[in-house]
């Protein structure tokens, strides 16, 4: 099985990771940082907003099971791509809406899907589309965070509703379906 990579930033990586872990065809999901200048940033540095990095998820997926287009359609429905450097109460460039493409084909598809999604939203989409940059895996305690801490306040009030919305909107794309 030949997998492909997608790197997406849609606010806090806990939310995005929790959704994609449930997507049929996604074989690996990892929270991390990209898009900044400082090598090997820490969570605290990224949260301070001084490194230029975004919180992202790095997905490995089987294109024979789920297409990059499908990955992007999910992306545009699980976060608000119309708010610049913000998702809900999470504010700062580290929470920007961004797609880091791995190839010219991914760039073209990202631009096409974003243009199509512009008709879904009431405000202009501000998602950044940028070439892949050095990626750094987040600290181990951030991996699979929602599953490990479902009752933690942020998880219960922010992550859970996003996962529930995803399950309703994309039931056919759930693992086990």
N, C-alpha and C positions, 0 to 999 in steps of 0.2 A: 504494500500500500504506500503510494507516494503522497505525502501530505504537503500542504501549503501553509504559509504563515500569514496571519493578519495581525496588525498592531493598531489598537483603537483606544482612544481616550474619550470617555463620556462622563467625566466627573470622578467621584470617588471610585477607585478600582474595586472596592469590596462589592459594590452594586453590579458593576459590569461583569466581574468574575462570576458572581453567583448565578447570573442569568446564563452565561455561555457554558458553564459547567453542566447545564441541563439540555444543551442543544445536541440533537442527533447529528453525528458526523464530526463534531468537535472532539478531538482526541486528547488535547492538552490545553489547559488554561493556566496562565501564570501572570501574577500581578507584578508590575515593575514600573520603571521610569525611563523616559526617553525625551529627546527634544531639547536638552539643555547642554551647557558647556562644561560643567564640572564632571570629571570622571568619578564613577562609583559613589553617587550621592546617597545619603542616608534619608530615611523617612522624615526625620526632623528638619534636615536641610531643605528637602523638597517642599515640605509644609510651610516653611518660612517664606517660600516664594522667591528665593534669591538665586536659585540654580538655573532657572529657565526650563526645568523639566516638567513634563505632564505625568500625572498618574495614568497608567495605561494597562491594558491587558494584552498579552501576547498569546494568540491562539494558534494552535496547530489544528488543521482540519483536513478531512478527506474530501477532495473535490468531487469524487464519485458519489458521495452521500449528500453533501451540502455545497452549494456554490458560493463563491465570494459574494455574488450579488445577494444571496439569501442572508449571508453574514451581515452585510451592510444594511439590508432592509430591517433586520432585527435591531441593529445598532441605532437606526434613526427612529425607532419606536420605543426604545427603553430609556432614552434620556431626552432632554430638551435641547435640540441643536440651535435654538434661536437666542440663547442667552450667552453673551460673551464672558468667558472666564468665570463661569458660575453654573452650579447645579444646585438648586434649592438654597440651603443655607451655607453650602460650601462655596467660598468665594476666593478667587485668585487664579493666576495663569496656570497653576498646577492642575486645575479642574477644567481646563478648556476642552471643548469638543474638537477632536482631531483624528484624522485618519493618516497613518504613516504607511504609504504604499511601498510594496516590495518590488514592483516591476511597472513598466509603462502600461501593461494591460490592467493592473490593479488601479493605477491612477485614472485611466480612462473610465473604468467601471465606477470608481468612486465619484467622479464628476457626473457621470450619467445618472446614477442613483440619487445623488444629492439634488440634481436638477428635477428629477421626478418627484422627490419628496418635498420640494418647495411648494407644491400644490396642496400638500397635506397640512402644512403649518400656517398659522395666521400671521406670523412675523417672518422676516428674512432669516434664512439659515446662515449661521456664522461659523460653521464647521471649517476648520483649517484642513487642507489636504497638502501633505508634505512628504518628501522622500524619506525613506527609512533612515534613521540615525542610530548611533550607538545606543543599545538597549541594556539596561541594568535590572536584574531581577531584584524585586523588593525583598526585604527581610523575611525569613521563614514564617514569622508569626502573622504575616499578612496573607499568606497563601491559604486558600480555602477558608477564609475568615468567617464568612457568614455561617457555614456549616458548623464551625467550632464554637460560635458565639451567638446563636440565634436570639437569645434573650437580652443581649447587650442593647442598651437604649437605641443607638444609631441603627443597629441591625433590625430591631423590632419595628421601628417607626419609619425608617427610610428604605432599607434593603428589602425587607419582606414585601412591602406593597409593590415594589418594582418587579420582584420575582413573580408575585401573584398576577400582576398585569401581563407579564410575558407569557405565563402559562395559559391565560385566557386567550390572548391574541394569537398565539403561535402554538396551539395545542398539537398540531400535526408535526411540529418540529422538535417535540420533546423526545428525549431518549426513552426507549421502551414503547414508543408508539408505532 
